[in-house]
Amino acid sequence: MMTTTQLKAILWQCTKINFFFLLFTFVVLLLAEPVYHIHQYFYSGSLEEFKQTLYYMMGIYKLFWLFFNVVPYVALIRLEKKA
């Protein structure tokens, strides 16, 4: 059985890993033109559509990150403070 301290440690690690993945995605978004040219074989849309797709995917990932990593972590911290 997992304790709340262990769960909090796991959620913190997941939050950090996913945050750095978001930063990496942001860098890819900044360098969208070279990335687009590398992946042009797989993506048939224009550069603007490519940027929109990256931005959209980053937004969805950020929402999932908040709801499944950050919110449970903060909830566990608040529960520990009450107890």
PASEBA-1860 file (N, C-alpha, C; in nm, 3 decimals):
! residues 83
1> MMTTTQLK> 0.085/-0.119/0.000/0.000/0.000/0.000/0.089/0.125/0.000 ~ 0.051/0.223/-0.079/0.130/0.344/-0.092/0.084/0.448/0.009 ~ 0.180/0.512/0.074/0.147/0.619/0.169/0.131/0.750/0.093 ~ 0.074/0.848/0.162/0.056/0.978/0.096/0.190/1.045/0.069 ~ 0.289/1.019/0.153/0.422/1.076/0.130/0.484/1.018/0.003 ~ 0.470/0.888/-0.017/0.522/0.826/-0.139/0.448/0.877/-0.262 ~ 0.316/0.888/-0.251/0.236/0.937/-0.363/0.273/1.081/-0.397 ~ 0.296/1.161/-0.293/0.335/1.300/-0.314/0.472/1.307/-0.383
9> AILWQCTK> 0.564/1.221/-0.345/0.697/1.219/-0.408/0.687/1.178/-0.555 ~ 0.604/1.079/-0.585/0.586/1.036/-0.724/0.522/1.146/-0.807 ~ 0.419/1.210/-0.752/0.353/1.319/-0.826/0.448/1.435/-0.849 ~ 0.535/1.464/-0.753/0.631/1.573/-0.769/0.730/1.540/-0.882 ~ 0.779/1.416/-0.886/0.869/1.374/-0.993/0.800/1.383/-1.129 ~ 0.677/1.335/-1.136/0.601/1.342/-1.262/0.578/1.487/-1.304 ~ 0.549/1.573/-1.208/0.527/1.714/-1.238/0.653/1.776/-1.297 ~ 0.768/1.747/-1.238/0.894/1.803/-1.289/0.926/1.750/-1.430
17> INFFFLLF> 0.911/1.620/-1.450/0.941/1.561/-1.581/0.850/1.621/-1.688 ~ 0.721/1.629/-1.658/0.627/1.684/-1.756/0.647/1.832/-1.779 ~ 0.692/1.906/-1.678/0.721/2.048/-1.696/0.837/2.066/-1.792 ~ 0.942/1.984/-1.778/1.055/1.995/-1.870/1.016/1.953/-2.011 ~ 0.923/1.859/-2.023/0.872/1.824/-2.155/0.797/1.943/-2.215 ~ 0.721/2.016/-2.134/0.653/2.137/-2.182/0.754/2.243/-2.227 ~ 0.863/2.258/-2.151/0.966/2.353/-2.192/1.029/2.311/-2.325 ~ 1.054/2.183/-2.342/1.108/2.132/-2.468/1.012/2.161/-2.583
25> TFVVLLLA> 0.883/2.140/-2.560/0.782/2.167/-2.662/0.779/2.316/-2.697 ~ 0.798/2.401/-2.596/0.803/2.545/-2.620/0.923/2.581/-2.709 ~ 1.037/2.520/-2.683/1.155/2.544/-2.766/1.129/2.497/-2.910 ~ 1.065/2.382/-2.923/1.031/2.333/-3.058/0.938/2.431/-3.126 ~ 0.846/2.490/-3.050/0.754/2.589/-3.108/0.830/2.714/-3.152 ~ 0.932/2.752/-3.076/1.013/2.867/-3.117/1.092/2.837/-3.245 ~ 1.134/2.713/-3.258/1.212/2.672/-3.375/1.124/2.595/-3.473 ~ 1.002/2.638/-3.490/0.905/2.562/-3.569/0.946/2.548/-3.716
33> EPVYHIHQ> 1.010/2.649/-3.771/1.044/2.642/-3.914/1.144/2.532/-3.945 ~ 1.257/2.523/-3.872/1.348/2.411/-3.901/1.286/2.274/-3.871 ~ 1.207/2.267/-3.765/1.141/2.142/-3.731/1.041/2.104/-3.839 ~ 0.972/2.204/-3.892/0.876/2.179/-4.001/0.947/2.122/-4.123 ~ 1.062/2.177/-4.156/1.134/2.129/-4.274/1.185/1.986/-4.255 ~ 1.220/1.952/-4.132/1.263/1.815/-4.104/1.147/1.718/-4.118 ~ 1.029/1.758/-4.069/0.912/1.670/-4.067/0.815/1.694/-4.183 ~ 0.856/1.768/-4.281/0.769/1.801/-4.393/0.723/1.676/-4.469
41> YFYSGSLE> 0.804/1.573/-4.467/0.769/1.447/-4.535/0.645/1.384/-4.471 ~ 0.632/1.398/-4.336/0.521/1.336/-4.264/0.400/1.428/-4.251 ~ 0.421/1.558/-4.262/0.315/1.657/-4.241/0.289/1.730/-4.372 ~ 0.167/1.719/-4.422/0.138/1.776/-4.554/0.085/1.920/-4.548 ~ 0.064/1.975/-4.430/0.009/2.109/-4.418/0.115/2.217/-4.433 ~ 0.071/2.342/-4.422/0.162/2.457/-4.433/0.233/2.479/-4.299 ~ 0.329/2.571/-4.301/0.403/2.605/-4.179/0.310/2.662/-4.073 ~ 0.216/2.746/-4.114/0.121/2.804/-4.019/0.033/2.697/-3.955
49> EFKQTLYY> -0.012/2.601/-4.036/-0.091/2.491/-3.981/-0.007/2.406/-3.886 ~ 0.120/2.389/-3.919/0.212/2.314/-3.833/0.227/2.384/-3.698 ~ 0.245/2.516/-3.701/0.256/2.593/-3.576/0.127/2.584/-3.495 ~ 0.013/2.595/-3.562/-0.115/2.583/-3.493/-0.132/2.447/-3.428 ~ -0.093/2.344/-3.500/-0.103/2.208/-3.446/-0.014/2.192/-3.324 ~ 0.110/2.241/-3.331/0.200/2.233/-3.217/0.144/2.310/-3.097 ~ 0.093/2.429/-3.122/0.039/2.512/-3.014/-0.084/2.445/-2.951 ~ -0.169/2.387/-3.034/-0.287/2.317/-2.986/-0.248/2.196/-2.901
57> MMGIYKLF> -0.154/2.119/-2.950/-0.109/2.001/-2.875/-0.044/2.041/-2.743 ~ 0.031/2.150/-2.744/0.095/2.198/-2.622/-0.011/2.242/-2.520 ~ -0.116/2.306/-2.567/-0.223/2.348/-2.477/-0.296/2.230/-2.414 ~ -0.324/2.129/-2.493/-0.391/2.009/-2.440/-0.299/1.939/-2.340 ~ -0.171/1.927/-2.374/-0.075/1.864/-2.283/-0.067/1.940/-2.152 ~ -0.068/2.074/-2.160/-0.061/2.156/-2.039/-0.184/2.134/-1.951 ~ -0.301/2.124/-2.012/-0.422/2.098/-1.934/-0.415/1.962/-1.864 ~ -0.372/1.860/-1.938/-0.357/1.728/-1.876/-0.253/1.733/-1.764
65> WLFFNVVP> -0.144/1.803/-1.785/-0.040/1.816/-1.684/-0.095/1.880/-1.557 ~ -0.171/1.987/-1.575/-0.229/2.054/-1.459/-0.326/1.964/-1.383 ~ -0.417/1.900/-1.456/-0.521/1.822/-1.390/-0.473/1.689/-1.333 ~ -0.372/1.628/-1.394/-0.330/1.495/-1.348/-0.200/1.495/-1.270 ~ -0.126/1.606/-1.266/-0.003/1.613/-1.188/-0.006/1.722/-1.083 ~ -0.031/1.844/-1.125/-0.021/1.957/-1.033/-0.135/1.960/-0.933 ~ -0.258/1.947/-0.980/-0.373/1.954/-0.889/-0.370/1.844/-0.783 ~ -0.346/1.716/-0.819/-0.337/1.615/-0.713/-0.222/1.640/-0.616
73> YVALIRLE> -0.109/1.689/-0.666/0.004/1.720/-0.579/-0.032/1.829/-0.478 ~ -0.093/1.936/-0.526/-0.133/2.045/-0.437/-0.240/1.997/-0.339 ~ -0.332/1.913/-0.384/-0.435/1.859/-0.296/-0.372/1.775/-0.183 ~ -0.272/1.695/-0.217/-0.205/1.616/-0.113/-0.130/1.703/-0.015 ~ -0.069/1.809/-0.062/0.000/1.902/0.029/-0.100/1.966/0.124 ~ -0.214/2.008/0.071/-0.317/2.071/0.156/-0.374/1.972/0.256 ~ -0.392/1.846/0.215/-0.441/1.744/0.307/-0.341/1.718/0.420 ~ -0.213/1.716/0.389/-0.111/1.695/0.491/-0.107/1.811/0.591
81> KKA> -0.128/1.932/0.543/-0.126/2.048/0.633/-0.245/2.049/0.728 ~ -0.360/1.997/0.681/-0.479/1.990/0.766/-0.464/1.884/0.874 ~ -0.394/1.776/0.842/-0.383/1.663/0.936/-0.280/1.688/1.043
END
